[in-house]
Structures are given as structure tokens and as C-alpha cells.
Amino acid sequence: MVTVSVTLSEDRFQKLQALAEQFNIPMEQLLRISFEELALRPQEDFQKALTYVLKTYKELYERLA
């Protein structure tokens, strides 16, 4: 198993925390399930999702780079 560190805005962190609480699971489990689901999607769906995320968060990613 591999450990990954991710930087999130406070707002995103709070939203993820709220989702985890809603499902009554630890945030780490919510993230792991989400990443696994993304990895299992067909390539075309993944590409669409990735394009959307990159377009939406381009400015944020540029600031973090």
C-alpha cells in the first residue's frame, strides 16, 4: 500500500469532512473509495472528469506549482 499526501483548501477540506460525517466514515476512507472509484472508471469517463477538473482548477494548480 502507498501513502499519498494531498494539499486542499480549507473550504474543500471542510466539505470532505462534512461528507465523511454524513456517511459516518473516516475522511481517509471516503477519499480512498473516491480514488478507487475514479481509477476503476472507463478511460473515456476518466478523461472527461480529468479535463473538467483541470479546466476548473487551472488557476489553483498554477498557484500551487
Residue pairs with C-beta under 8 A, 6 or more apart in sequence:
6 31
7 64
8 16
9 60
16 27
16 30
16 31
17 27
19 30
20 26
20 27
20 29
20 30
23 30
38 46
38 49
39 46
41 49
54 61
